[in-house]
Amino acid sequence: MRVNGRHYRAVQWHADSGGVAWIDQRQLPHRFVEVVSQNPETVAVAIEQMQVRGAPTIGATAAYGLALAWSQDRARFFSHWLPRFRATRPTAVNLFHACDQLQQHAGDDPDVRTMIDCAQAYADAEVAANRAMGEHLAALLAVGERRILTHCNAGWLAAVDWGTATSGIYQLAAAGELPFVWVDETRPRMQGARLTAWELQQQGVDCALQADGAAAWMMAQGRVDAIVVGADRIAANGDVANKIGTYALALAAQAHNVPFYVAAPSSTFDAATSCGADIPIESRDDDELLHMDGVDADGVHREIQVAADVDANNPAFDVTPFHCVTAIVSEQGIWQQEQADET
């Protein structure tokens, strides 16, 4: 997608330096910062610290990081770097698919260029899937649905390019339609407020930010035509792990007869996990709830405490049962539960 008129991907191989380049999502929307590193450990830390986030982007970052590890420290690729990248985040299954692909290619002892090409092919496949997925999703959303609600960031920052949930929205807008997007702020890390709203603004898509708790009320008022979210892992039975708060949206959507769509590439499906109860749910640090950061009136970045000095419960994801989902849309079209054995 484009930022200030220039095309970017959330993560890519940096040919000039022989390293990995990524957009530091923690800096947005206040600063647009692209980081370049030739150190695979720095790339792994970028995943852990959520400099990069979103299941497809995590997978692509791991692929590039492992290609970098192959070029810098091939002797420890299997013993250290593969387990190091697998341990960075537990929920997004794309990470493990990327590691599996690079491990398989490394087994043939290729040269460095071949490993880089493998990582590039992984990222390119994600982008192609997102674009195709968006075409299917736009066809659904074009049937009278214009006021679309999103949660978290399932945009191009989360998915290398195009996005998952936003791909259909961007393609509607490009076709001359006029989608309007309700953007959930998405506590506690505010990915909707910081990232999705910024993305939509950059692409010229009309949107408005709202508190997470406003979503059900907006549905009750008849002001939401469809909900579109992404996914971090989809179990074999269609249960969907996504950013915390997604399950509550699905329940409210059911109560108010609002279509609830999940957009995710095939790399997000996990045939080895039978149902949502088996998906590991990441629990993150208390400070994400107790503190917030931003810039003050002088443009100085500050962190402040916003809560009482108490313990916090901070699950990063929840699981929405398949029966609460109107449709799961991938690059192959609408996923059917009968496909579970084939996924």
N, C-alpha and C positions, 0 to 999 in steps of 0.2 A: 504494500500500500504506500501512499505518498504522505510525506511530512514536509510541509513548507515547499511543496512542488517537487521533491526528490523522492525516488522510490527507495524503500527500505524493506528488509526482512528483520524479524525479531532476533534472529541469530543466523550467522553465515560463516563460511570459511573466509579468512582474510588472506588473500593470496599474496599481497605485498609483503606481509610479515611472516607468513607461514604459521599463523595462529588462528584463533577463533575470535570473532567479533559479535557482540550482542548489545542490545539496548538495555540499559539498567532501568528496569521498570519501577524500582523504588524511588527514582528521582522524578518521575512524572506525577502530575502534569507541569510541575514548576520548572524543571530543567530537562532538556533532551540530551542524554549522554550516551554515547556509544563507547563501549569498553573493548579493548583488544588485548589479548593475552597469548603468550606462547608457552604458558605453564598449565598443564592439565589439572593440577591441584586447584588453581585459581578458577578454572571452569567448573570443577566439582563444587567448590564453595559457592559459586554464583547460583547453582541450582539450590543448594541448601538454604542460602540466605534470601532466596526469592528475588534475586536480581533478574532472573528469568523464571517464568512460571507459566502455567497452562500446560495441559498434558502433551499436546503435539510439540510445543516448543521445548519442553523438558526433554522429550525423546530426541529431537534433533540436536539439542545442545549436548546431550550425552554422546550421540553419534560423532559429532565433531570433536568433542573432548577426547574420545577414545582414539580417533584418528590422530589427534595431536599426541596422545600418549604413545601411540605406535611409532611416531616419528621421533619422539624425544627419549623414550625409555622402554624400548621394545622388550628388554629382558624381563621387566616386571609387568608386562601387559596382562598376562593371565593371573599371576599370583597377587598382584596389588591393584592394578587399575580397573579391571573388570569388577571385582567386589567393591572397590571404592565408589564407582559410579552407581552401581546397583543400590548402594546404601544411602544415596543422597535424599530420596523422597520415597515413602512407602506406598502411596495410594495410586498414583498415575501409572497405568500399566504400559503406556507408550515407552516409558523409560526402559522397562525390561525388554520390550520388543526390540528397541534400538540396540541395547547391549547384546541381545541374542544375535542380531544380524552382524554386528561388528565382530563378535566372537567367532561366528561361523566363517566369515571371510578371513579372519586372522589365522584360522586353522590351516589355510593353504600357504602361509608364510609369504604374503604378497609384498611388493615394494610399497613405499610410502604413498606414491601417487595413487595406487589402486585403493588403498584404505581411505584416502581423502575422497576419491570418487565414490566409494561406497557410502560414506557419510553424506556426500552431496546428493546422491541418488535417494537416500532415505528422506532427506529434507524436501527434495523436489517432489517425491511421491506424496508427502503430506500436503504440499501446496496444491498439487493437481487434484487430490481427493477433496480438499476444501472447496475448490472452485466448482467441481462437479456436484458436491453436496449442496452448495448454494443454489445451483440451478434447480435441483429437486425441491429445496426448501422454498425458493421464491415462487414456484408453481403452487405450493400449498398456501403461502401467505397472500398470494395475489387473488385468492378467491374471497374477496370482500374483507380481508383482514389487513388493516393499516396501522392500528395503534398496538404496538408490540411491546411487551414487557420483557426485559432481560435481567439476569442476576449474575453477579460477579463479572468477570471479563472473559468472554468466549470470542474475542475478536482476534485481529491479526497478531497482536502482541502475544497472545496465548497459543497461536497456532502457526507460527512462522510467517504466514501471509494469508490474506483473505479472512481468516477466522473460521469458526464453526457456526455458532449461532448468528454471527453478523454477516456471514457470507451471503446468505439469502437476502438480508436487508440491503447490503451494498448492491447486489445485483438488481433488486427491485428499483433502487434509486437510479442506477445507471440506465435502466429501461424507461425512465421517465415517470415512474410511480412516485408517490409522495409518502413514504412510510414515516411514522412518528414513533419514537422509542421512549418508553418509560424506563429509566435507568435506576435500578436498585443500587443504593450506595454500597451495600455489601460489607457490613461489619464483620470482623474487626479491622481488616486490612484495607477496606475501602476500595477494592479493585474496580467496582462500578464507578464510584465518584472520581477516582484518580485516573483510571485507564479507559473504561468504555466510553464515558462521557467525552473524554479528550479525543479518542479515536473518531467517534461519530462527528464531533465538531470539525476535525481535520478533513473528514470526507464530505462535509456539508449536509449531513443527515440531521433533520430536526429532532431534538430530544429534550427531555427534562429530567433532572435528578430528583429522586424521592427517597425518603427513609424506608428501610426494609419493611418496617411495620405498616406502611401505607398501602402495600400491594393488595392485600385482601380487600380493603375498603374501596380501592379504585375498581376492583372487579365487581364488587357489590353495586357500585354506582354505574356499571355498564360502560366503563371508560377504557376497558382493556379488551382487545379483539383476539389476542393470542399471546401466549408465553413461549419464548424460545430460550433454551439454556444449552450449555455444552455438557460435557461429561469428562470425568477423569478415569473412570473404569465402568464398563458395562458387563455384568455377569452373563453367563450362558443363558439364563432364563429371562434376560431383559431388565433386571434390576439395575438401577443407575446410581453410581456414586458421583456426586458433584459437590460443589461448594456448599457449606453449611447454610441452611435456609431454603435450599431447593425443595426438600420434602414438604415443608410448610406451604410453599407456593403451589405445589401439585395438589395438596389437599384443598386449598382454597379454590384452585381452578376447577376441581371436581364439583365443589359445592355450588359454583356459579356458572357451570357449563361453558368454561373458557377452554379452548384447545390448548394442550400443553405438549409442546414439541421438544424433543432432545435431538441435537445435531452433533454428530461425532463421526470421525473417520473409522475405517475398519481397524486401524491400529489401536483404538480405544476399547475394542471388544476383547474380552478375556474368556475364551472357551474353557480354560482350566479352572475357572472359578464358577461353581455351579449356581450360586445365588448371592444376593447382596449381603447376607449375614456373614459370608466368608471373606468379604473384602476388608483388608486392614484399613482402619481409619486413623489418620495421623492426628495426634494431639500436640498442639503447639504451645509455646511459652505463654505464661500468664501475662507477661508484659504487653503482649499484643492487645489485650483487653483493657489493661489498667492504664496504659499510656497511649498517646497519639502524637504524631509529628506533623509538621507543616511549615509554612513560611509566614513570618509576621509582616506587619505593614511595611517594614523596611527591606523585605525580601530575604531576611535572615532565617535559615532553617533552624527550627527549635523543636524539642520534644518536651511534652508536659504530661503530668499525671492528671487523669480525668476521673479516677474512681477512688473509692475508699481503699485503704490499705488492707485488702482481704485476699484470700485465695481465689483463683479463677478457674472456670471450666472452659476450655478452648478447643473443642473438636474442630478440625479444619473442614471436614466433609460430613455429609449425611448420605443416606441411601433412600432413593425413591423406588417403591415397588413398581414393577412393570404395569400392574393393573391401574396405576394412577397416571400413566403416560398415554397421550393420544396417539403419538407416533414417534418412533426413533428413525431419524433420517441420516443415512450415510451416503458416501459417493455412489453407492449401488442403488440408491432409492430408499423406499420405505422398508425397514427391517421387519420381517415377520418372525413370530416366535418359533415357527416351524424351522427357521434357518439355524436355530441354536446348535444343532448337531453338526452344521456345516461351517459355523463361524470359527 
